[in-house]
Amino acid sequence: MLVSRTALVFAAASAAALLGTATAAAQTDRTPPAIGGGSGILVDSRVGCTLTTIGRDSAQRLVGLTAGHCGEPGATVVVEGDPDGATAGRFVYSDHTLDYAVIEFDSARVTPVNQVGGTTITGLGGPALFPNVVCKRGSTSGTSCGVVWGDVRATATETWTQMCVMKGDSGAPVVVGSTLVGMVNAYLGVGCFGPEVGTNITSIMHDLNTRGEIGAGYQPL
């Protein structure tokens, strides 16, 4: 049976259209990667850090926090382990005094959660005091806990603890139960033998709200 060239062209165009529709549907059906306090993030596709927390600010923007030394405003954020490597958000503010940063996420590209591993964040609280025990969830070293030494340098903005922290854990949430009390910023030792130093979440919230920009009025999920 002979088939006209017009018919062949029409059939090819129809097949291409169906293929395009199927591809678009597959992309639409893709579940965005889950991300929450304790998730690993890649900054500008090269620097590995940990997200402290994710939630909404007073304008209902989806925002998160991490350590300030992880990136500068404009830096892109990819959820660690996302097979597509899609940009999920960008740094919008970075403070090098308190060492914290604000990330604004694209709600269509992530699935925000309040539990990562065994760490759940349901609220914000004041600094932990000696001899309390706090825990952190880092993307490199996972979950570890340790005794609180307190604000050794009397800065009123940081707390020292005896938790194991490694490279890539910067920004990791520090919790008492399900209450976020701080983030991991530095480790003053070799391996897991030196104290961890972190910024208190109350100091970060005060600065965020005083500035009144993206992140102000933040509340976790």
Order of alpha helices (4+ residues) and beta strands (2+ residues): alpha-beta-beta-beta-beta-beta-beta-beta-beta-beta-beta-beta-beta-beta-beta-beta-beta-beta-beta-alpha-beta
